[in-house]
């Protein structure tokens, strides 16, 4: 029993590691700027280069989590004689793209509804995104959201955290919900945390069903790329007629998402034990 509890507690450690590394790295970089250029000039330079700093902290997190994942999971898997190969194909990639488009549309509508219910929370969230440099499309923001986030966050949440929960003996949905909750908390703000939880459920489901992090990484990449590169176009379409735009998003979202789910069920056969073996392939 104590061992099981220990693994549950251990499942929190990868998320704490990611938050801690990014926080400490940000503090060190900020201090370096202030020491070299002075407090005022240094603080301004940090603000001007915030996305570049974010990418640096993401790279550090990715290196640590990738090394951890390799030494703890991948190397151990190579030592086992029998290991199921991931069931992931080009068809699977198309299904995941369909799911990502549907999820983006539906979560976008969730945020629209949230804005009507609590506009101050959405305004605070938008201000936070702009301060973080995510609201503006740049090379660094694209790298941070479309490349680094899918790689690092999937290794941490769907890789290391899920492995800890497996070793605790948790069932499929317990694993999926717990890692999604931790994924939401990791974003450190309510609005992003809520939709990150929903995204985490989908990513966890894909990683567990396909038995490879490639599935969740691809979904995460497509989901973020849709919002990163499509925001400007989508905002123009919404400005033309918000009602038509939102209704279209509703139908496209429901259609794409549930069509993707139906294809996913065919693509991945249901098994008696979906958690056979330890670790998730990559």
Secondary structure, DSSP 8 states (H G I E B T S, - for coil): -HHHHHHHHHHHHHHHHHHHHHHHHHHHHHHHHHHHH-HHHHHHHHHHTHHHHHHHHHHHHHHHHHHHHIIIIIHHHHTSS--------HHHHHHHHHHHHHHHHHHHHHHHHHHHH-HHHHHHHHHHHHHTT-SS--HHHHIIIIIIHHHHHIIIIIIIIHHHHHHTT--HHHHHHHHHHHHHHHT-SHHHHHHHHHHHHHHHHHHHHHTBHHHHHHHHHHHHHHHHHHHHHHHHHHHH-HHHHHHHHHHHHHHHHHHHHHHHHHHS---S-TT-SSS-B-
